[in-house]
Amino acid sequence: MKKTEPGSDPHILLVNPWIHDFAAYDVWAKPLGLLQLAAILRLHGFRVSYVDCLDRFHPKGGHPPFPRARQGRGPYLKTPVPNPPGLEDIPRTFSRYGIAPQWLSEDLAALSPPDLVLVTSLMTYWYPGVAETIAVIRRAFPRAPILLGGIYATLCPDHAAACCGADRVVTGMAESAILSLAAEYTGRNPSLRFDPQNMDTWPYPALDLERQIPHVPLLTSRGCPFSCDYCASGYINPVRMRRSPASVVEEIRYWHEAFGVIDFAFYDDALLIDADRHVVPMLEQIVAAGLPVRFHTPNALHIRRITAEVARLMFAAGFATLRLGLETTAADRRRQMDGKVEQAEFVEAVAHLKRAGFTGDRIGAYLLAGLPGQPLAEVEASIRLVRDCGITPIPAYYTPIPHTAMWEKAKAASRYDLEKDPVFTNNAVCPCSKDPFSWAPLTRLKQLVRGDMP
């Protein structure tokens, strides 16, 4: 393997790949893990480049939207591409989301050849976009080793190794392994300047490598104490870690004062756990700082932890978008899947939020749809209860995930061979049904959410 010449700083290229899907939208989405690795590498003397195939602000895309539009969210560029093999019968438009391939080739050609390329991955069924991205990188830099990591690589390492064209698949969270990997491929072996087991010592993610920073992801803790049947968080993040409240507030202040960032999205799986020692002092310090910022919770908040005090502090701190993890109002299924909340606790939490000042349009409850063996009437009943509480029901269509307790049930319920190809786990095709895809149930749920039907 190529080693860097003595006296020169090794060059490492990090790439966020395209998405191939039936639908995709930037809802406070950032490749946080990849940008965290970029910051760690830069801290240790590596020369870092970054290419984002999802860049909504690419100069060749015409007039980019104002970064603060839609509170930092926005649509990706998209180009229709053929449906993947096995999904030709799905009457939906499949697309490549992100910049044009020619733009990617030109951006890569403008860089000096890297000593190592790191590519990340997210949804398992997005791997066709990962494979296409790696193929373009390979043509641009045929001698550079390419490593693939991220969620798909961790959940489906054998498939990733066989199908994506990388030289190596790296599983798990890479903060503790990245420097040894970089040393193996470049010969540079610097002394450790942070503690991988102490998140307070980590450098801020290298968001400054992006053209625009429309929003900043915040990770105040890692891991989750729950073991929900449908979730792989415990497999991906087996070790629970947490930052100090003061370090989180300082990061918020940094991005706001240095880059003018207004919108921040919490990425925690369990933001409200042990609230008195974590989120409560954090919110108190945010309120005291008086910064004109907004917070969003695209990952569901644990309903049982929303007390009157937590609700009051979230409102005072500037939380603009709240998402609650209700999942279903069917008591037996909820207790079997996760046991995180009872219906009465949900109603009480919503009441706390409204008394604190939140209006119903700022509060949404995620409701799982398309679970193995789940009747449509169950989802409809959940939507009605959420609407009756005066907040927004948000159907979250189920994606079968390997290494979860529900995986075997999903395989048995599906008309596809989920084990063979992750593309069949795409929630847009309603994979846990033996019947062919139909728009009818999806349309019915949309109408019910909008209140167009009783």
Salt bridges, closest charged atoms under 4 A:
ASP9 OD1 - ARG188 NH2 2.84
ASP26 OD2 - ARG56 NE 2.86
ASP26 OD1 - HIS215 NE2 3.51
ASP55 OD2 - ARG211 NE 2.41
GLU106 OE1 - LYS60 NZ 3.33
ASP107 OD2 - HIS58 NE2 2.88
ASP107 OD2 - ARG211 NH2 3.65
ASP115 OD1 - LYS2 NZ 2.58
GLU132 OE1 - HIS20 NE2 2.73
GLU132 OE2 - ARG96 NH2 2.90
ASP167 OD2 - ARG138 NH1 3.03
GLU175 OE1 - ARG222 NH1 3.05
GLU184 OE2 - ARG168 NH1 2.93
ASP208 OD2 - ARG42 NH1 2.92
GLU210 OE1 - LYS30 NZ 3.67
GLU250 OE2 - ARG253 NE 3.71
GLU251 OE1 - ARG243 NH1 2.73
GLU257 OE2 - ARG253 NH1 3.75
ASP263 OD1 - ARG294 NE 2.75
ASP263 OD1 - HIS296 NE2 2.76
ASP274 OD2 - ARG242 NH1 3.10
ASP274 OD2 - ARG277 NE 3.01
GLU309 OE2 - ARG312 NH2 2.82
GLU327 OE2 - LYS340 NZ 3.92
GLU342 OE1 - ARG334 NH2 3.64
GLU342 OE1 - ARG335 NH2 2.89
GLU345 OE2 - ARG304 NE 2.94
GLU348 OE2 - HIS352 NE2 3.86
GLU378 OE2 - ARG333 NE 2.86
GLU380 OE2 - ARG444 NE 2.20
GLU408 OE2 - LYS411 NZ 3.25
GLU419 OE1 - LYS411 NZ 2.60
ASP421 OD1 - HIS159 NE2 3.97
ASP452 OD2 - ARG450 NE 2.75
